[in-house]
Amino acid sequence: MPEIPVLALDEFSNLVRQMNQMVDRQTRRQYHGFSPTDAFRPAVNLYETQETFVICVDLGGMDQHEIEVTIEKGHVVVRGKRQSPLPPDGARAIAVHLMEIDHGTFCRTVEVPASVDEEKIAARYHVGMLWITLPKKPPAP
């Protein structure tokens, strides 16, 4: 069976994301078709190098102190709550006509491969992205 080129997988992922957005727009036919109590799922990318796995979580607009990262039963768990963005001038009496930026509580779980050294997992938040580095255990002799 021939390998699927990475480009094709990326194109497929983009197509799936676009289709999900279209369905979402169709179900929100009115401007105020959102519920502030709905949980959302931040987008996650997973990368691998020879030495590590790297998880990237899109958490734009959050303060790093509002993000919790834990290791639970072989999984990396990222939790938090993103506030609804408001105009920077602090206006509180505003009418919302369109709201597409997800907000609310979230919890994302990514399974940790057995080859990861859980004691050395590290996380850093940079420019709206949470980067979690999962170093691989050295190969057994």
N, C-alpha and C positions, 0 to 999 in steps of 0.2 A: 504494500500500500504506500503510495507516494506521500511524502511529508507535505503538510499545508504550509505555504510560506507565511512568515510572520505578518507580512503586509496584508495578506488576505484575512488573517484573524483580526487585525486592527480595523480593516474596512468593515468586517462583519460586526465587530463591537460597536463601531460608529453607527452602522445601520440600525442595530438593535436599540441603541440609545435614542436615535432620531425617531424611530417608530414609537418608543415608549413616550417620548415627549409629545408626539402627535396625538396619541391616545389620551394622554393627560390633558392636553389642551381641549380635546373634544368633550371630555367629561367635565371640564370647568367652563362651560359655555357662558357663564356670567362672570363679571369682573371679580366678585367677591366669593368665588368658589374655592375657598380654602378654610381649613380648620386649624387654628393655632395650637390645638392640643395634639395634632397628628405628629407622630414621630417621623423622622426622615432618615434616609440612609446616605451618608456622605460617600462619594465615589472613592474607590480604593484601587490602587495599582500595586502589583507585586512583581518585584524584579529579583534576579538571581545573578550573583557573580560566583567566581570560584570559591571565595571565602565567606560570602554572606548571602542571606536573603534580605531584601529591603522592602518594607511596606510603606507606601505613600498614601496618606489620607487627606482628601481635600476638605479643609476646615477653615476656609477664608472667612474673615470677619470675627474670629474668636480670639480671646485672650488665652495664652497658653495655660494660665492657672485655672481655666474652666474645663480643661481636658484631663481625663483620667485614663491612664494606661495600666492594665494589670495583666498578669499571666495566670490563667485559670484552667487547670486540667488540660494542658497541652494546647491552649489557645491564647492568642493575644486578643485582649478585649479593650476596645476604645469606647469610652462613654463621655457624654457631656450634654450640654444644652446650649444651643446657639439662639441668641435673641433675634427677634425680628429687626432687620436694619431700619433705622430711622434717618431722616435727613440730618446732616451734620450741624445745622443751625439750631437743633434742639426743638423744632416745632412739634408740639404735641397734638394740636387740633388740626389734623390733616385728614383728608379723604384718600383712601387707598383705591386706586382704579385698576391696578394690576399688581399681583404679587407672585413672582415665580421663584424667588430666592427662598430655598427651603430653610426652615427654622424649627426650633423645638428640641425636644430631647432626642438623643440617638444612642445607639449601641451597635457597634460593628465588631464582628468576631472573625478572626482569621486563624485557621488551624496552623500550629507550629509543627514543621516536619521533625521527625525523631532525631535528625542529624544536627539540630540546633542546640547550642550551649545556652540554656535558659538563664544561667547565672550572669551572662554577659550581654543580654539584650539591652539596648539603649534607645532612647527616643529624644528627638529635638524638633522644635517647631520653628519653621522658617518661611516667611512670606506667605502665610496662609496654608502651608502644607505641613502636616505632621509626618516626619520621617522616622520610622522605627527600623533599627538595624538589628538583625538576628544573625550573629556569627555562627558559622558551622563548627561543629566539634572537629578536632583534628582526626584524620583517618587512623584507624586502629593499626598498630604495627603488624 
